[in-house]
């Protein structure tokens, strides 16, 4: 067992580091497995050598973030621990202070780990980016944030969000309503992200004006998308032909982000995924970048990470 004592110069910053009723410190204890004692501006960390080292690095870097004006919340403590556990030399300032967008509710959107930082940088530097990984890693949400930021800065004239309606050839016809009402459930996550970024009224206004378009993938055929930020979500459910069709829609001064989870393919058993194939054949093309996420990058409820890992361990055996 090891004990480490840390002293902080700035009392106000130390109070913010501890969190209301020491919630941030309790989150640190749970995430790392250490015991933390507080006396004024002084912390003591008890635990195994490795655990104390992780807690020390995270605590010092979070304190520096607070001094730099970043509001550290309880979930940030968990994200910071995951980041340092994966990359002990990671600089949390470069990750957390990389502001992507500020939402209508004045909430700062920034990367929450090394993989998200790589993803954001890849989108900035490339015209086509693939974000592949499990649910809850922020693939679609960050892509939408980057799109809204690009629109806000007049780097693009429109945002186009699309995803395949996998059941369109079969069960969709039994749903009530016209075509728009039938496909709406498939597009709901994209609406949710936009409403969170812009606020419901602004998102609705831009959609009505045609500045933002949300449509099923089939509606993209035959189009050329210029001066646009285009996002294809749930791309694991595209066919080879659909993926090729989408990627060849890209026009001048446009960006495309393709997101998907290749562990949740809903296509018929014999039909290959366009996302899986694209990953195999496009990796060596300049201007196309792939960012791979794992369960360690999950930024939803902590239980989501445990659920993903549990399912991964219980994958069905291949038939002989």
Phi and psi in degrees as GROMACS dihedral restraints (atoms count N, CA, C in turn):
[ dihedral_restraints ]
;  ai    aj    ak    al  type     phi  dphi    fc
    3     4     5     6     1  -129.1    20    10
    4     5     6     7     1   146.8    20    10
    6     7     8     9     1  -123.9    20    10
    7     8     9    10     1   136.9    20    10
    9    10    11    12     1  -129.0    20    10
   10    11    12    13     1   135.7    20    10
   12    13    14    15     1  -111.9    20    10
   13    14    15    16     1   129.4    20    10
   15    16    17    18     1  -121.0    20    10
   16    17    18    19     1   138.4    20    10
   18    19    20    21     1  -123.2    20    10
   19    20    21    22     1   135.8    20    10
   21    22    23    24     1  -113.8    20    10
   22    23    24    25     1   134.2    20    10
   24    25    26    27     1   -72.4    20    10
   25    26    27    28     1   -42.0    20    10
   27    28    29    30     1   -90.2    20    10
   28    29    30    31     1   111.4    20    10
   30    31    32    33     1   -63.4    20    10
   31    32    33    34     1   -43.7    20    10
   33    34    35    36     1   -63.1    20    10
   34    35    36    37     1   -41.8    20    10
   36    37    38    39     1   -66.1    20    10
   37    38    39    40     1   -36.7    20    10
   39    40    41    42     1   -64.2    20    10
   40    41    42    43     1   -41.3    20    10
   42    43    44    45     1   -62.8    20    10
   43    44    45    46     1   -42.4    20    10
   45    46    47    48     1   -66.1    20    10
   46    47    48    49     1   -35.6    20    10
   48    49    50    51     1   -63.0    20    10
   49    50    51    52     1   -43.1    20    10
   51    52    53    54     1   -65.3    20    10
   52    53    54    55     1   -35.5    20    10
   54    55    56    57     1    84.7    20    10
   55    56    57    58     1   163.0    20    10
   57    58    59    60     1   -60.2    20    10
   58    59    60    61     1   125.1    20    10
   60    61    62    63     1    55.8    20    10
   61    62    63    64     1    32.0    20    10
   63    64    65    66     1    60.4    20    10
   64    65    66    67     1    28.8    20    10
   66    67    68    69     1   -61.6    20    10
   67    68    69    70     1   -37.2    20    10
   69    70    71    72     1   -65.3    20    10
   70    71    72    73     1   -38.9    20    10
   72    73    74    75     1   -69.2    20    10
   73    74    75    76     1   -38.1    20    10
   75    76    77    78     1   -63.7    20    10
   76    77    78    79     1   -38.3    20    10
   78    79    80    81     1   -64.7    20    10
   79    80    81    82     1   -38.1    20    10
   81    82    83    84     1   -63.4    20    10
   82    83    84    85     1   -44.0    20    10
   84    85    86    87     1   -60.0    20    10
   85    86    87    88     1   -44.4    20    10
   87    88    89    90     1   -68.6    20    10
   88    89    90    91     1   -40.9    20    10
   90    91    92    93     1   -72.0    20    10
   91    92    93    94     1   -35.8    20    10
   93    94    95    96     1  -100.2    20    10
   94    95    96    97     1   -33.9    20    10
   96    97    98    99     1    95.1    20    10
   97    98    99   100     1    29.9    20    10
   99   100   101   102     1  -112.4    20    10
  100   101   102   103     1   174.0    20    10
  102   103   104   105     1  -117.1    20    10
  103   104   105   106     1   126.7    20    10
  105   106   107   108     1  -116.3    20    10
  106   107   108   109     1   130.2    20    10
  108   109   110   111     1  -111.8    20    10
  109   110   111   112     1   146.8    20    10
  111   112   113   114     1  -125.0    20    10
  112   113   114   115     1   135.1    20    10
  114   115   116   117     1  -146.1    20    10
  115   116   117   118     1    96.8    20    10
  117   118   119   120     1    64.0    20    10
  118   119   120   121     1  -123.4    20    10
  120   121   122   123     1   -90.9    20    10
  121   122   123   124     1     9.9    20    10
  123   124   125   126     1  -113.2    20    10
  124   125   126   127     1   133.2    20    10
  126   127   128   129     1  -114.9    20    10
  127   128   129   130     1   144.8    20    10
  129   130   131   132     1  -120.6    20    10
  130   131   132   133     1   133.5    20    10
  132   133   134   135     1  -118.2    20    10
  133   134   135   136     1   123.1    20    10
  135   136   137   138     1  -116.6    20    10
  136   137   138   139     1   138.1    20    10
  138   139   140   141     1   165.5    20    10
  139   140   141   142     1  -167.7    20    10
  141   142   143   144     1   -67.7    20    10
  142   143   144   145     1   162.7    20    10
  144   145   146   147     1   -56.5    20    10
  145   146   147   148     1   -46.7    20    10
  147   148   149   150     1   -65.2    20    10
  148   149   150   151     1   -44.5    20    10
  150   151   152   153     1   -62.6    20    10
  151   152   153   154     1   -42.1    20    10
  153   154   155   156     1   -65.1    20    10
  154   155   156   157     1   -39.0    20    10
  156   157   158   159     1   -62.1    20    10
  157   158   159   160     1   -45.0    20    10
  159   160   161   162     1   -62.3    20    10
  160   161   162   163     1   -47.8    20    10
  162   163   164   165     1   -61.6    20    10
  163   164   165   166     1   -39.1    20    10
  165   166   167   168     1   -64.5    20    10
  166   167   168   169     1   -47.0    20    10
  168   169   170   171     1   -61.1    20    10
  169   170   171   172     1   -47.0    20    10
  171   172   173   174     1   -64.0    20    10
  172   173   174   175     1   -45.6    20    10
  174   175   176   177     1   -61.2    20    10
  175   176   177   178     1   -45.6    20    10
  177   178   179   180     1   -63.8    20    10
  178   179   180   181     1   -42.3    20    10
  180   181   182   183     1   -70.8    20    10
  181   182   183   184     1   -35.7    20    10
  183   184   185   186     1   -66.6    20    10
  184   185   186   187     1   -37.7    20    10
  186   187   188   189     1   -61.6    20    10
  187   188   189   190     1   -43.9    20    10
  189   190   191   192     1   -62.6    20    10
  190   191   192   193     1   -38.1    20    10
  192   193   194   195     1   -62.3    20    10
  193   194   195   196     1   -43.6    20    10
  195   196   197   198     1   -63.5    20    10
  196   197   198   199     1   -41.5    20    10
  198   199   200   201     1   -64.5    20    10
  199   200   201   202     1   -26.0    20    10
  201   202   203   204     1   -86.0    20    10
  202   203   204   205     1     0.3    20    10
  204   205   206   207     1    98.5    20    10
  205   206   207   208     1     6.7    20    10
  207   208   209   210     1   -85.8    20    10
  208   209   210   211     1   128.6    20    10
  210   211   212   213     1   -82.1    20    10
  211   212   213   214     1   104.9    20    10
  213   214   215   216     1   -82.1    20    10
  214   215   216   217     1   123.4    20    10
  216   217   218   219     1  -108.6    20    10
  217   218   219   220     1   170.6    20    10
  219   220   221   222     1   -56.5    20    10
  220   221   222   223     1   -42.3    20    10
  222   223   224   225     1   -66.0    20    10
  223   224   225   226     1   -27.5    20    10
  225   226   227   228     1   -66.0    20    10
  226   227   228   229     1   -33.2    20    10
  228   229   230   231     1   -61.7    20    10
  229   230   231   232     1   -44.6    20    10
  231   232   233   234     1   -64.3    20    10
  232   233   234   235     1   -44.8    20    10
  234   235   236   237     1   -61.5    20    10
  235   236   237   238     1   -40.8    20    10
  237   238   239   240     1   -64.8    20    10
  238   239   240   241     1   -41.4    20    10
  240   241   242   243     1   -61.9    20    10
  241   242   243   244     1   -45.2    20    10
  243   244   245   246     1   -60.8    20    10
  244   245   246   247     1   -41.7    20    10
  246   247   248   249     1   -63.2    20    10
  247   248   249   250     1   -45.2    20    10
  249   250   251   252     1   -71.3    20    10
  250   251   252   253     1   -35.9    20    10
  252   253   254   255     1   -63.0    20    10
  253   254   255   256     1   -35.9    20    10
  255   256   257   258     1   -79.7    20    10
  256   257   258   259     1   -36.2    20    10
  258   259   260   261     1  -140.9    20    10
  259   260   261   262     1    88.9    20    10
  261   262   263   264     1   -56.3    20    10
  262   263   264   265     1   -25.1    20    10
  264   265   266   267     1   -92.4    20    10
  265   266   267   268     1     6.6    20    10
  267   268   269   270     1   -62.4    20    10
  268   269   270   271     1   141.5    20    10
  270   271   272   273     1  -100.3    20    10
  271   272   273   274     1   105.9    20    10
  273   274   275   276     1   -64.4    20    10
  274   275   276   277     1   -27.0    20    10
  276   277   278   279     1   -62.7    20    10
  277   278   279   280     1   -44.2    20    10
  279   280   281   282     1   -65.1    20    10
  280   281   282   283     1   -27.7    20    10
  282   283   284   285     1   -84.9    20    10
  283   284   285   286     1   -59.6    20    10
  285   286   287   288     1   -72.0    20    10
  286   287   288   289     1   -27.7    20    10
  288   289   290   291     1   -90.2    20    10
  289   290   291   292     1     3.3    20    10
  291   292   293   294     1   -82.3    20    10
  292   293   294   295     1    84.8    20    10
  294   295   296   297     1   -71.9    20    10
  295   296   297   298     1   124.1    20    10
  297   298   299   300     1   -92.4    20    10
  298   299   300   301     1   -47.3    20    10
  300   301   302   303     1  -164.7    20    10
  301   302   303   304     1   153.7    20    10
  303   304   305   306     1  -112.2    20    10
  304   305   306   307     1   122.7    20    10
  306   307   308   309     1   -72.3    20    10
  307   308   309   310     1   173.6    20    10
  309   310   311   312     1   -60.9    20    10
  310   311   312   313     1   -24.8    20    10
  312   313   314   315     1   -93.6    20    10
  313   314   315   316     1    15.8    20    10
  315   316   317   318     1    64.1    20    10
  316   317   318   319     1    32.4    20    10
  318   319   320   321     1  -100.2    20    10
  319   320   321   322     1   130.5    20    10
  321   322   323   324     1   -79.4    20    10
  322   323   324   325     1   129.8    20    10
  324   325   326   327     1  -104.2    20    10
  325   326   327   328     1   122.6    20    10
  327   328   329   330     1  -149.1    20    10
  328   329   330   331     1   163.7    20    10
  330   331   332   333     1   -60.3    20    10
  331   332   333   334     1   150.1    20    10
  333   334   335   336     1  -117.1    20    10
  334   335   336   337     1    13.4    20    10
  336   337   338   339     1  -177.7    20    10
  337   338   339   340     1   169.8    20    10
  339   340   341   342     1   -57.5    20    10
  340   341   342   343     1   -40.4    20    10
  342   343   344   345     1   -66.4    20    10
  343   344   345   346     1   -41.4    20    10
  345   346   347   348     1   -65.3    20    10
  346   347   348   349     1   -36.1    20    10
  348   349   350   351     1   -64.4    20    10
  349   350   351   352     1   -44.2    20    10
  351   352   353   354     1   -61.7    20    10
  352   353   354   355     1   -38.8    20    10
  354   355   356   357     1   -63.8    20    10
  355   356   357   358     1   -47.6    20    10
  357   358   359   360     1   -62.0    20    10
  358   359   360   361     1   -45.1    20    10
  360   361   362   363     1   -63.6    20    10
  361   362   363   364     1   -37.8    20    10
  363   364   365   366     1   -63.3    20    10
  364   365   366   367     1   -40.6    20    10
  366   367   368   369     1   -65.6    20    10
  367   368   369   370     1   -38.7    20    10
  369   370   371   372     1   -64.4    20    10
  370   371   372   373     1   -36.3    20    10
  372   373   374   375     1   -98.4    20    10
  373   374   375   376     1   -11.4    20    10
  375   376   377   378     1  -128.9    20    10
  376   377   378   379     1   156.2    20    10
  378   379   380   381     1   -87.9    20    10
  379   380   381   382     1   -23.5    20    10
  381   382   383   384     1  -131.4    20    10
  382   383   384   385     1   124.2    20    10
  384   385   386   387     1  -130.8    20    10
  385   386   387   388     1   135.8    20    10
  387   388   389   390     1  -107.6    20    10
  388   389   390   391     1   128.7    20    10
  390   391   392   393     1  -113.0    20    10
  391   392   393   394     1   111.0    20    10
  393   394   395   396     1  -120.7    20    10
  394   395   396   397     1   128.3    20    10
  396   397   398   399     1   167.8    20    10
  397   398   399   400     1   178.6    20    10
  399   400   401   402     1   -70.1    20    10
  400   401   402   403     1   169.6    20    10
  402   403   404   405     1   -61.1    20    10
  403   404   405   406     1   146.8    20    10
  405   406   407   408     1    85.9    20    10
  406   407   408   409     1     9.9    20    10
  408   409   410   411     1   -95.1    20    10
  409   410   411   412     1     1.2    20    10
  411   412   413   414     1    84.4    20    10
  412   413   414   415     1    14.5    20    10
  414   415   416   417     1   -58.2    20    10
  415   416   417   418     1   -55.8    20    10
  417   418   419   420     1   -73.2    20    10
  418   419   420   421     1   -42.5    20    10
  420   421   422   423     1   -60.1    20    10
  421   422   423   424     1   -46.0    20    10
  423   424   425   426     1   -68.4    20    10
  424   425   426   427     1   -35.5    20    10
  426   427   428   429     1   -62.8    20    10
  427   428   429   430     1   -43.6    20    10
  429   430   431   432     1   -64.2    20    10
  430   431   432   433     1   -39.5    20    10
  432   433   434   435     1   -61.8    20    10
  433   434   435   436     1   -42.6    20    10
  435   436   437   438     1   -64.9    20    10
  436   437   438   439     1   -37.4    20    10
  438   439   440   441     1   -65.8    20    10
  439   440   441   442     1   -45.5    20    10
  441   442   443   444     1   -64.4    20    10
  442   443   444   445     1   -39.4    20    10
  444   445   446   447     1   -63.5    20    10
  445   446   447   448     1   -41.5    20    10
  447   448   449   450     1   -64.0    20    10
  448   449   450   451     1   -40.2    20    10
  450   451   452   453     1   -66.0    20    10
  451   452   453   454     1   -42.9    20    10
  453   454   455   456     1   -63.3    20    10
  454   455   456   457     1   -31.9    20    10
  456   457   458   459     1   -92.2    20    10
  457   458   459   460     1     7.3    20    10
  459   460   461   462     1    62.1    20    10
  460   461   462   463     1    26.8    20    10
  462   463   464   465     1   -82.9    20    10
  463   464   465   466     1   -19.9    20    10
  465   466   467   468     1  -135.9    20    10
  466   467   468   469     1   161.3    20    10
  468   469   470   471     1   -99.2    20    10
  469   470   471   472     1   -17.2    20    10
  471   472   473   474     1  -153.5    20    10
  472   473   474   475     1   160.4    20    10
  474   475   476   477     1  -119.8    20    10
  475   476   477   478     1   130.4    20    10
  477   478   479   480     1  -123.4    20    10
  478   479   480   481     1   119.4    20    10
  480   481   482   483     1  -113.9    20    10
  481   482   483   484     1   130.2    20    10
  483   484   485   486     1  -144.9    20    10
  484   485   486   487     1   156.6    20    10
  486   487   488   489     1  -156.9    20    10
  487   488   489   490     1   153.5    20    10
  489   490   491   492     1   -74.1    20    10
  490   491   492   493     1   142.3    20    10
  492   493   494   495     1   -98.3    20    10
  493   494   495   496     1    91.1    20    10
  495   496   497   498     1   -57.3    20    10
  496   497   498   499     1   -37.1    20    10
  498   499   500   501     1   -89.9    20    10
  499   500   501   502     1    10.6    20    10
  501   502   503   504     1   -59.6    20    10
  502   503   504   505     1   -29.7    20    10
  504   505   506   507     1   -83.3    20    10
  505   506   507   508     1    -4.3    20    10
  507   508   509   510     1  -136.4    20    10
  508   509   510   511     1   -78.5    20    10
  510   511   512   513     1   -80.3    20    10
  511   512   513   514     1   -21.5    20    10
  513   514   515   516     1   -58.2    20    10
  514   515   516   517     1   -34.0    20    10
  516   517   518   519     1   -63.2    20    10
  517   518   519   520     1   -21.5    20    10
  519   520   521   522     1   -85.1    20    10
  520   521   522   523     1    -9.0    20    10
  522   523   524   525     1   -76.3    20    10
  523   524   525   526     1   148.2    20    10
  525   526   527   528     1   -72.9    20    10
  526   527   528   529     1   158.8    20    10
  528   529   530   531     1    97.2    20    10
  529   530   531   532     1   178.6    20    10
  531   532   533   534     1   -81.0    20    10
  532   533   534   535     1  -175.1    20    10
  534   535   536   537     1   -59.7    20    10
  535   536   537   538     1   -43.8    20    10
  537   538   539   540     1   -59.2    20    10
  538   539   540   541     1   -41.1    20    10
  540   541   542   543     1   -70.5    20    10
  541   542   543   544     1   -32.4    20    10
  543   544   545   546     1   -68.4    20    10
  544   545   546   547     1   -39.2    20    10
  546   547   548   549     1   -87.7    20    10
  547   548   549   550     1   -12.6    20    10
  549   550   551   552     1   -54.7    20    10
  550   551   552   553     1   -41.4    20    10
  552   553   554   555     1   -58.9    20    10
  553   554   555   556     1   -31.7    20    10
  555   556   557   558     1   -71.0    20    10
  556   557   558   559     1   -26.4    20    10
  558   559   560   561     1  -100.4    20    10
  559   560   561   562     1    -3.1    20    10
  561   562   563   564     1   -54.6    20    10
  562   563   564   565     1   -42.4    20    10
  564   565   566   567     1   -60.6    20    10
  565   566   567   568     1   -31.4    20    10
  567   568   569   570     1   -71.6    20    10
  568   569   570   571     1   -40.6    20    10
  570   571   572   573     1   -60.7    20    10
  571   572   573   574     1   -41.8    20    10
  573   574   575   576     1   -60.8    20    10
  574   575   576   577     1   -43.2    20    10
  576   577   578   579     1   -64.1    20    10
  577   578   579   580     1   -43.6    20    10
  579   580   581   582     1   -63.8    20    10
  580   581   582   583     1   -43.8    20    10
  582   583   584   585     1   -61.3    20    10
  583   584   585   586     1   -36.3    20    10
  585   586   587   588     1   -68.4    20    10
  586   587   588   589     1   -37.9    20    10
  588   589   590   591     1   -72.9    20    10
  589   590   591   592     1   -49.8    20    10
  591   592   593   594     1  -102.9    20    10
  592   593   594   595     1   -17.8    20    10
  594   595   596   597     1    90.3    20    10
  595   596   597   598     1   148.8    20    10
  597   598   599   600     1   -60.6    20    10
  598   599   600   601     1   -44.5    20    10
  600   601   602   603     1   -65.4    20    10
  601   602   603   604     1   -45.7    20    10
  603   604   605   606     1   -66.6    20    10
  604   605   606   607     1   -41.1    20    10
  606   607   608   609     1   -63.0    20    10
  607   608   609   610     1   -42.9    20    10
  609   610   611   612     1   -64.8    20    10
  610   611   612   613     1   -39.9    20    10
  612   613   614   615     1   -63.0    20    10
  613   614   615   616     1   -47.0    20    10
  615   616   617   618     1   -68.3    20    10
  616   617   618   619     1   -32.2    20    10
  618   619   620   621     1   -68.8    20    10
  619   620   621   622     1   -42.8    20    10
  621   622   623   624     1   -63.6    20    10
  622   623   624   625     1   -34.5    20    10
  624   625   626   627     1   -77.2    20    10
  625   626   627   628     1   -11.5    20    10
  627   628   629   630     1    85.2    20    10
  628   629   630   631     1     4.3    20    10
  630   631   632   633     1   -70.2    20    10
  631   632   633   634     1   -37.1    20    10
  633   634   635   636     1  -112.8    20    10
  634   635   636   637     1   130.2    20    10
  636   637   638   639     1  -126.0    20    10
  637   638   639   640     1   130.0    20    10
  639   640   641   642     1  -122.3    20    10
  640   641   642   643     1   118.8    20    10
  642   643   644   645     1  -151.0    20    10
  643   644   645   646     1   155.4    20    10
  645   646   647   648     1   -66.6    20    10
  646   647   648   649     1   155.4    20    10
  648   649   650   651     1   -58.1    20    10
  649   650   651   652     1   -34.3    20    10
  651   652   653   654     1   -59.5    20    10
  652   653   654   655     1   -25.3    20    10
  654   655   656   657     1   -75.6    20    10
  655   656   657   658     1    -7.5    20    10
  657   658   659   660     1   -83.7    20    10
  658   659   660   661     1   -16.8    20    10
  660   661   662   663     1   -59.7    20    10
  661   662   663   664     1   134.7    20    10
  663   664   665   666     1    83.3    20    10
  664   665   666   667     1    -1.1    20    10
  666   667   668   669     1   -97.7    20    10
  667   668   669   670     1   157.3    20    10
  669   670   671   672     1  -120.5    20    10
  670   671   672   673     1   122.3    20    10
  672   673   674   675     1  -103.8    20    10
  673   674   675   676     1    98.7    20    10
  675   676   677   678     1   -98.9    20    10
  676   677   678   679     1   149.2    20    10
  678   679   680   681     1    50.0    20    10
  679   680   681   682     1    42.7    20    10
  681   682   683   684     1  -131.4    20    10
  682   683   684   685     1   152.4    20    10
  684   685   686   687     1  -107.2    20    10
  685   686   687   688     1   113.0    20    10
  687   688   689   690     1  -112.5    20    10
  688   689   690   691     1   130.7    20    10
  690   691   692   693     1  -123.0    20    10
  691   692   693   694     1   124.6    20    10
  693   694   695   696     1  -105.1    20    10
  694   695   696   697     1   113.3    20    10
  696   697   698   699     1   -99.8    20    10
  697   698   699   700     1   157.6    20    10
  699   700   701   702     1    54.2    20    10
  700   701   702   703     1    41.3    20    10
  702   703   704   705     1   -68.9    20    10
  703   704   705   706     1   -13.9    20    10
  705   706   707   708     1   -63.7    20    10
  706   707   708   709     1   -17.5    20    10
  708   709   710   711     1   -99.9    20    10
  709   710   711   712     1    19.1    20    10
  711   712   713   714     1   -93.8    20    10
  712   713   714   715     1   151.1    20    10
  714   715   716   717     1   -83.3    20    10
  715   716   717   718     1   172.1    20    10
  717   718   719   720     1   -57.7    20    10
  718   719   720   721     1   -44.7    20    10
  720   721   722   723     1   -66.0    20    10
  721   722   723   724     1   -40.0    20    10
  723   724   725   726     1   -65.3    20    10
  724   725   726   727     1   -41.9    20    10
  726   727   728   729     1   -64.0    20    10
  727   728   729   730     1   -45.3    20    10
  729   730   731   732     1   -61.8    20    10
  730   731   732   733     1   -43.9    20    10
  732   733   734   735     1   -58.2    20    10
  733   734   735   736     1   -45.9    20    10
  735   736   737   738     1   -63.6    20    10
  736   737   738   739     1   -49.8    20    10
  738   739   740   741     1   -64.4    20    10
  739   740   741   742     1   -27.4    20    10
  741   742   743   744     1   -88.7    20    10
  742   743   744   745     1     5.4    20    10
  744   745   746   747     1   -82.3    20    10
  745   746   747   748     1   -16.6    20    10
  747   748   749   750     1   -65.4    20    10
  748   749   750   751     1   126.2    20    10
  750   751   752   753     1  -105.2    20    10
  751   752   753   754     1  -161.3    20    10
  753   754   755   756     1   -72.6    20    10
  754   755   756   757     1   146.5    20    10
  756   757   758   759     1    57.3    20    10
  757   758   759   760     1    35.7    20    10
  759   760   761   762     1  -122.7    20    10
  760   761   762   763     1   157.7    20    10
  762   763   764   765     1  -126.6    20    10
  763   764   765   766     1   149.3    20    10
  765   766   767   768     1  -130.1    20    10
  766   767   768   769     1   134.0    20    10
  768   769   770   771     1  -121.3    20    10
  769   770   771   772     1   128.0    20    10
  771   772   773   774     1  -114.6    20    10
  772   773   774   775     1   123.5    20    10
  774   775   776   777     1  -121.7    20    10
  775   776   777   778     1   149.3    20    10
  777   778   779   780     1  -177.8    20    10
  778   779   780   781     1   165.8    20    10
  780   781   782   783     1  -124.6    20    10
  781   782   783   784     1   105.7    20    10
  783   784   785   786     1   -74.1    20    10
  784   785   786   787     1    -0.9    20    10
  786   787   788   789     1   -92.8    20    10
  787   788   789   790     1    -3.1    20    10
  789   790   791   792     1  -128.0    20    10
  790   791   792   793     1    56.7    20    10
  792   793   794   795     1   -84.9    20    10
  793   794   795   796     1   125.3    20    10
  795   796   797   798     1  -104.7    20    10
  796   797   798   799     1    10.2    20    10
  798   799   800   801     1   -72.5    20    10
  799   800   801   802     1   160.2    20    10
  801   802   803   804     1   -54.5    20    10
  802   803   804   805     1   148.2    20    10
  804   805   806   807     1   -51.1    20    10
  805   806   807   808     1   -41.2    20    10
  807   808   809   810     1   -84.0    20    10
  808   809   810   811     1    -5.6    20    10
  810   811   812   813     1   -96.1    20    10
  811   812   813   814     1   118.9    20    10
  813   814   815   816     1   -70.1    20    10
  814   815   816   817     1   150.9    20    10
  816   817   818   819     1   -81.8    20    10
  817   818   819   820     1   132.9    20    10
  819   820   821   822     1   -63.9    20    10
  820   821   822   823     1   -30.2    20    10
  822   823   824   825     1   -69.5    20    10
  823   824   825   826     1   -42.8    20    10
  825   826   827   828     1   -61.7    20    10
  826   827   828   829     1   -43.5    20    10
  828   829   830   831     1   -66.8    20    10
  829   830   831   832     1   -42.8    20    10
  831   832   833   834     1   -59.0    20    10
  832   833   834   835     1   -38.8    20    10
  834   835   836   837     1   -61.3    20    10
  835   836   837   838     1   -34.7    20    10
  837   838   839   840     1   -75.8    20    10
  838   839   840   841     1   -38.4    20    10
  840   841   842   843     1  -103.2    20    10
  841   842   843   844     1   -10.4    20    10
  843   844   845   846     1  -110.5    20    10
  844   845   846   847     1    -2.0    20    10
  846   847   848   849     1   -62.9    20    10
  847   848   849   850     1   -26.4    20    10
  849   850   851   852     1   -95.4    20    10
  850   851   852   853     1     7.1    20    10
  852   853   854   855     1   -88.0    20    10
  853   854   855   856     1   125.0    20    10
  855   856   857   858     1   -62.8    20    10
  856   857   858   859     1   137.1    20    10
  858   859   860   861     1    94.6    20    10
  859   860   861   862     1    -7.2    20    10
  861   862   863   864     1  -115.7    20    10
  862   863   864   865     1   125.1    20    10
  864   865   866   867     1  -124.8    20    10
  865   866   867   868     1   141.2    20    10
  867   868   869   870     1  -113.5    20    10
  868   869   870   871     1   128.2    20    10
  870   871   872   873     1  -114.0    20    10
  871   872   873   874     1   122.7    20    10
  873   874   875   876     1  -103.8    20    10
  874   875   876   877     1   127.3    20    10
  876   877   878   879     1  -105.3    20    10
  877   878   879   880     1   154.6    20    10
  879   880   881   882     1  -126.0    20    10
  880   881   882   883     1   179.5    20    10
  882   883   884   885     1   -62.4    20    10
  883   884   885   886     1   -22.6    20    10
  885   886   887   888     1   -68.8    20    10
  886   887   888   889     1   -14.7    20    10
  888   889   890   891     1   -95.1    20    10
  889   890   891   892     1     2.3    20    10
  891   892   893   894     1   -63.2    20    10
  892   893   894   895     1   131.0    20    10
  894   895   896   897     1  -120.2    20    10
  895   896   897   898     1    21.0    20    10
  897   898   899   900     1   -93.2    20    10
  898   899   900   901     1  -161.1    20    10
  900   901   902   903     1   -51.5    20    10
  901   902   903   904     1   138.2    20    10
  903   904   905   906     1   -51.5    20    10
  904   905   906   907     1   -29.1    20    10
  906   907   908   909     1   -67.6    20    10
  907   908   909   910     1   -25.0    20    10
  909   910   911   912     1   -61.1    20    10
  910   911   912   913     1   -41.5    20    10
  912   913   914   915     1   -60.6    20    10
  913   914   915   916     1   -43.3    20    10
  915   916   917   918     1   -65.8    20    10
  916   917   918   919     1   -37.3    20    10
  918   919   920   921     1   -64.2    20    10
  919   920   921   922     1   -45.9    20    10
  921   922   923   924     1   -60.6    20    10
  922   923   924   925     1   -44.4    20    10
  924   925   926   927     1   -65.2    20    10
  925   926   927   928     1   -38.9    20    10
  927   928   929   930     1   -62.2    20    10
  928   929   930   931     1   -43.8    20    10
  930   931   932   933     1   -66.6    20    10
  931   932   933   934     1   -36.5    20    10
  933   934   935   936     1   -62.9    20    10
  934   935   936   937     1   -37.9    20    10
  936   937   938   939     1   -69.9    20    10
  937   938   939   940     1   -25.8    20    10
  939   940   941   942     1  -107.1    20    10
  940   941   942   943     1    32.1    20    10
  942   943   944   945     1   -60.9    20    10
  943   944   945   946     1   138.8    20    10
  945   946   947   948     1   -63.9    20    10
  946   947   948   949     1   144.8    20    10
  948   949   950   951     1   -70.2    20    10
  949   950   951   952     1   143.7    20    10
  951   952   953   954     1   -67.8    20    10
  952   953   954   955     1   141.8    20    10
  954   955   956   957     1   -72.8    20    10
  955   956   957   958     1   139.9    20    10
